[in-house]
Amino acid sequence: MNFKFVLRIISYILLIEAALMVPSVGIALYQQEWNALYGFCVTYAILFLCVGLLFIITKNYQRGHFFAREGLVTTGLTWIVMSAIGCLPFVFSNEIPHFVDAMFEMVSGFTTTGSSILLNVEEMSYSLLFWRSFSHWVGGMGILVFLLAIVSVGGKNGGFTMHIMRAESPGPASGKIVPKMKDTAKITYSIYAALTVIDVLLLIVVGKMPVFDAVCIAFGTAGTGGFGVKADSMASYSHAAINITTVFMLLFSVNFSVYFLILTGKAKEALKDEEFICFISVVFLAIVGLFATALPFYKQYGDCLRDAAFTVGTIISTTGYATTDFNTWPEISRTILVLLMFIGACAGSTGGGIKVSRILILCKTVRKELHIFLHPNAVKKIKMDGKAIPHEVVRSTNIFFIVYMLIFSSSIF
């Protein structure tokens, strides 16, 4: 295990986190939120102390010898260390005085889970609300992908980039949009940032949303996390803002390689993507199902359709925003939502869940096994988009599903 190289990457990650806190510090100064500013200043002192120690420890680190094991350890440590440091402004500002509560909030932010311990989010300072929502944007695409895009720590042919991407990748297999993984990271982050900016502008201009709210909501939408700045989540915003958020929650749930194909003039190829077609089909059927089953609870068709579409978007993308209490809907509606939660978004997106591509592979695996059972001498390959899927991908998908369900079952107990 090349611990020194792993720790050197962690030190770079902490420096990036320090840079990411700067906008929040600026807001604290502008709003004269002195308690929050004190929290950030103490956090910076601890952060730079940790970075200094890590640089001393890793002074003679070797760039080579970075493999899958190092990639997994780096990914795990990154999320833990970033959350432990990132939660400190909440603690030292005394807005979330208990470290465990603050750690929960920050882990929820960086992992884009969206669960919260805050009883009244509107009482928080603007700077910490911004940092809280910004953690979704940072975690949505993955901080290690961001590192690959802007920092060169692996040296020439260091080989660490693929192992980092595989450990961080949200899909069944980590592919490259372009030959170099670093360029792939730059392209995906550029698309990610561009979509976020468009979302913010539309929320302000069309949705008539305050600038601060628009930025924070866009961060939660882009990262598919769901931290809001109001106690009622999205319910009190305009219909236009709700509709815009619905569209962008779904847009951020699509594999970013689809957007790259469209931008490079390969729109037909993008629209033929099997996972994309399946995702759109599931979304459409779910909206129809929710609209039909929840309609008796509404006086107007438009309100029902808007809430149905928004709820499908927020659940399948695993964002977590809300415009209505869907616990009051009939059991069949809630069953549809549970199924959507498990299916999740597309691979290569910021969404969560098992992923549509994995569900497709699992279904095709079942069909293949049934075919072989009926025709023992047959030779049948599992294909996606006309290409045979390697056995390793099928095997890893099966293992992922088993481990996913085991962790889910254990969590229930």
N, C-alpha and C positions, 0 to 999 in steps of 0.2 A: 504494500500500500504506500503510495507516494503522498504521505501526509503533508509534507511541506508545500507541494504544489497545490493540494486541496486548500490548505490554509491561506496560501497566497491569493487564490481565487476569491476566498471569503473576504480577504482584506480589500480587494477591488470592489466586491459587492457592497461592503460597508461604506466605501468612499462614494459609490453611486447613490446609496441611501442618503448619505449626508447631502449630496447635491439635490436629491429629490425633495428634501425638507425645506429647501430655500424658499419656494413660493409660499409655504405655510408661515415661515418666519416673516416674510414680507407682509402677509395679511395681518399677522399679529401686531406688527409695527404700525401699519396703516390704521387698524381698528383700535390701537392702544390697549391691546389685551395683554397686560403686563404679566399676569400669572401664566398665561400660555407661553409668552416669550421666555419667561424664566424656565419653564419646563423644557423648551427647545434648547436653551443655552446649556443647561446641565446635561441634557442628552448629547449635545455636540461634544462636550468635554469628555464624557465617558466613551463616546464613539471614537474620537480621535486617539484616546488613550489605548483603546483596543486595537485600532489600526496600527499604531506605533509598535505595540508589542508584537503583533502578527508579522510586521515587516522585519523586526529584529529576529524573530524565531525562524522566519523563512528566508533569511539573507542568502543562503547558499542553495536555494531550491533548484531542482532539475526540471527542465521543461518536458523531457520525455517521460516514458513509463506512466502514461495516463490512459487507463482502460475503462471498461464498463463498470468495474467495482468502484473506481475513483469517481466516475460520473454519478453513480447512485448516491455515494456518500456526500459528494459536493451538493447535489440537489437537496437532500434531506437537511444538511447543516445550514444551507442557505436560507430555507424557509424558517427554521428555528431561530437562527441568529438575527435575521431581519425582523422577525416578529418581536423577539426579546428586546431589541434596541428600539424598534419603532413604537412600542407601547409606552416607553418611558416618558415622553411629553405629557401623556394623559396622567401618569402617576405624579410627576413632579409639579404639574400645574394644579394638582388636587381635584381635577374634574372627574377623574376615575381613580380615586385614591388607592384602591387595592390592586396590587400588581397582578394577581390572578385574573381579576375582572378585566383589567386593561390588556393583559396578554390574550385573553379570550377575544376581545374586540379586534385586536390587531391581527391575530391568526385568522379570524373570520374575514377580515379585510383583505389580507394578502392572498388567502386561498379562495377568495371571491365566494365564500359561503353565504355571507349576508346575515347570519344570526347576530343578535345584539343583546347586551345586558342593560342597555340604557332605557330607562322608563320614560324620560322626556327628552328626546334628542334636541328639541328646539331651545333648550336651556344652555347648550354647549356654545363655546366661543366659535367664531367663524373660522379661525385658523385651524383649530382642531377638527372641526367638521370637514374642512377642506382636506386635511391630512387623512382623515378617516375615509373619505370617499376616494381620494387619490390612490390609496392603497389598493383599491379595486382595479384601477387602471394599470397600476404597476404589476399587480399579480395576474391580471387577465391574460396577457400574452406570455408572461413569465419573465422574471428578472434576469434569469440566465440567458434567455434569448436576447434580451436587451444588452447583456454583457457581450455576447458574441457579435452583436451589431456594431458596438462602438469601441471595444477594447481588444487589443491583440496581446494575449497572455500566453498563447500556445507556441509562439515562434513559428518559423517556417516548417510546414508539414508536421506540426506538433501532434496532430491526430486527436486532440482532446475535444474538438468541436463536435464531431459526430457522437461521441460518448455523452457529452453534455446534452445535446439535442435529443438523443434517444431516452435519456433519463427524464428529461423535461417534457417530452412530446406527449400531447394529449390523445393521440390517435393510435391505432393498432400498429402502425409502422411510420417511422420518421423519414419522409421523403424530402428531396431537394427541389425547389422551384427552378433554381439555376444550379450549374455545376458546383459552385463553391457554397459551403454551408454558411459562411459569414455573409455572403451576398444575399442568400435566402433570408437570413435573419433581418437584414436591412430592408428588404422588400416587404416582408410581412409587417414589420414595425411601421414602415411608411404608410402602408394601406390602413393599418390600425389607427395611426394618428390622423390620417386624412378623413376617415369615416367619423372619428370622434369630433373633429372640428366642424364637419358638416352637420352633425347631430346638434352640437351646441348652437350653431347659427340658426338652424331651423327652429329649435326650441325658443330662442329669443325672439326671432322675427315673426314666425308663424304661430308659435305656441304662446306668445305673450308672457313668457316666463322670466322672472328676474335673472340677471346675468349670473349671480352666484349660484342660484338654484339650478340654472341650466347647465353650468359647468359640472356641478356635483352629480346631478342626475345623469349627465352624459358619461361621466366616469363610471358610475354604477352600471349603466347600460352597456358600455363598451366592454367592461370587464365581466359582464353578466354576473354582478355581485348583488346589487339591490339595496345598498345603504342609501337611505333617504335623508332629507334635511327637515322633514316634517313628520309629525307623529302619525299622520294618516297615510304615509307613503306617497302615492300619486293621486289619491282620490280628490283632493281639492284643486288640482290644476285643470286647465281648460281641456275641452274635448280634443282640440287640435294637438296639444302637448301630449295627451294620452295616445292619440293615434300615431304621432311621430315616434314616440317611445316604443310602441308596438312594432312598428316597421323596423326600427334599428335593433331591437332585441333579436329579431329574426335575422337581420343582416349580419350581426356579429355571431350568429350561430352557424353560419355557412362557412365551409372550408375556404380559407383565404386564397388557396390556389385557384379557385373558381374566379375570383376577382382578377388575379394575375392573368389568367387566360383571356378574360374579357378585355383587359387593358392592352394586351398584346395582339388584339385582333382575332382571337380564337373563340369568339362568343358561341358559335355553334357547338364546338367541342365542350365548352363549359356547361352549356345547357343540356348536353347529353350525359353529363356526369351522373352515374347511377345513384350515388349517395345523395346528391342534390335533389334529384327527382323524387327519391323516396322521402326525403325530409319534407319537401313541399307538399307531397301527397298526405303525409301524416298530419301536418299542420292544417291543411284544408279539411280533412276528415274530422279532426278533433274540434275545429271551430264549428263545423256543421253539427257535430254531436252535442257539444255544449250548448249551442244556440237552441237546438230542439228540446233538450232536457231542462234547461234553465228558463226557458221562455215563460212558463206559468208564473214565475216569480217576478216578472217585469210588466210594467204597464205599456211601455213603448218598445217596438221592435229594434229601433236604433240603439237604445241603451243596452239591450241584451246582446246585440251583435258586437258592440264596442267592447263590453266587458268580457265576452266570450273570446274575442280575438286577442285582447290584451292578456287575459289569463293564460291562454294557450302559449302566447309568446313568452311570458314570464316564467312559466313552468318548464316548457321544453328547453328553454335556454338556460334554465336553473338560475335566473336572475333574482327573482324574489320580490319584485315590486307588486303592489296590489292596488286595485281601485274599488274592490268590493269584498265583502266577507263571503267567500265561496263555501264556507262551512255550512251556510244556510241552504245551499243548493242540494238537490236530491243525491242519493248515494251513487247513482250511475254517473253523474257528473264528476263527483269526487274520485270515482274509480278511474275515469278517463284521465284525470289529472295525475293520479299516482302512476299510471302507465307511462304518461309523458315524462314524468320525473325520472323514471328509470331509463327510458330511451335516450333522452338528452339531445344534445346538438350534434353537429357534424364533427368529424375528426379535423384537426387543423384549424379549429375555431377557438373562441374564448369560452365557449359554453361547457357545461359539465355533463354528468350522466355517463352511461355506458358508451355512448356514441352510436350514431346511426350506422356507421360503417361496420362496427362490431356486431350489431344486431343483424345486419345483412349477411355477414360472414357466418354467424351462428345459424341463421335460417338456411343458408345454402349448404352448410355442413350437414344439417339434419336431412335435407333433401338428398344430398349425395349418399349418405349412409343408408337411407331407405332404398335408393336406387340400387346400391351395391348388394343390399340384402335380398332384393328381388332378382337381381342379375349378378350373381357372384363373380362371373368372369369378365364383367364390364370394367373398363378403365374410364374413370370420370374425374375431371379436374374442376375445382372451384374457380370461377372467373368473376372478375369485377371490371366493368368497362371493357370487356373483350379480352382482358389479359389474365393469364393464369396467376392465382395467388400462391406464393411460396408456402410450402408446408410449415415453415417456421412461423409465419404470420398467423396461420390457422391455429397452430398449437398455442402460440402466445395469447391469441384471442380467447381460446377455451380456458386457459389458465387464468387470464384476467377475470373472466366472468365468474369462475369458481371462487377466486379470492375475493372479488367484489361482494358476492352473495354471502360468503363466510363472514366478512367484516361487517356487512349490513346486519346479519343475524346476530352476531356477537354484540353489536352496538345496541340492538333492541333489548337483549338480556341485561 
